[in-house]
Amino acid sequence: MTAVWKAAGLTYNRYLAIAARAARRSLKEDKRILAERRGETDLKFSKWQNGKAGEAQNLEKANTAAMAESAS
């Protein structure tokens, strides 16, 4: 028997994200705001050269800049 999330074409991580969002939205206003803040993510990355990490950069901003650069 296949799991419902798999039959729907979702990955397990996507299924968990949807379930967490539904749970957060069901909370009362004060608790919901705190829970939504915990659900936000901020990814950073560093390029490594010669065994040393470079400056940490925000992944979303770097991706947006790279997409704009490649489009022009």
C-alpha positions in Angstrom: 0.0 0.0 0.0 1.4 3.4 -1.0 1.3 6.3 1.4 -1.2 9.0 0.5 1.4 11.7 0.1 3.4 9.6 -2.3 0.3 8.7 -4.3 -0.5 12.4 -4.6 3.0 13.0 -6.1 4.5 14.8 -3.1 7.9 14.3 -1.6 7.9 13.5 2.1 9.5 16.9 2.9 6.8 18.7 0.9 4.1 16.7 2.7 5.5 17.7 6.1 5.7 21.3 5.1 2.0 21.3 4.1 1.0 19.5 7.3 3.0 21.9 9.4 1.5 24.9 7.7 -2.0 23.5 8.2 -1.3 23.0 11.9 0.1 26.5 12.3 -3.0 28.0 10.6 -5.3 26.2 13.0 -3.8 27.9 16.1 -5.2 30.9 17.8 -3.8 34.3 16.7 -1.1 34.8 19.4 0.2 31.2 19.2 -0.1 31.2 15.4 2.2 34.2 15.0 4.9 32.6 17.1 4.6 29.3 15.3 4.8 30.9 11.9 8.0 32.6 12.8 9.5 29.3 13.7 8.5 28.0 10.3 10.5 30.5 8.4 13.9 29.5 7.1 17.0 31.5 6.1 19.6 29.6 4.3 23.2 30.8 3.9 26.1 29.3 2.0 29.9 29.9 1.7 32.2 29.1 -1.2 35.3 27.3 -0.1 38.7 28.0 -1.7 42.0 26.5 -0.6 40.5 25.0 2.5 39.0 28.2 3.8 35.3 29.3 3.8 34.4 32.5 2.1 31.9 35.1 3.2 28.5 33.6 4.2 25.8 34.8 1.7 22.0 34.6 1.8 21.0 31.8 -0.6 17.8 33.5 -1.9 19.5 36.8 -2.6 22.5 35.1 -4.3 20.1 33.0 -6.4 18.1 36.0 -7.5 21.2 37.9 -8.4 22.6 34.9 -10.4 19.3 34.5 -12.3 19.2 38.2 -13.2 22.9 38.1 -14.3 22.3 35.0 -16.5 19.2 36.6 -18.1 21.1 39.6 -19.3 
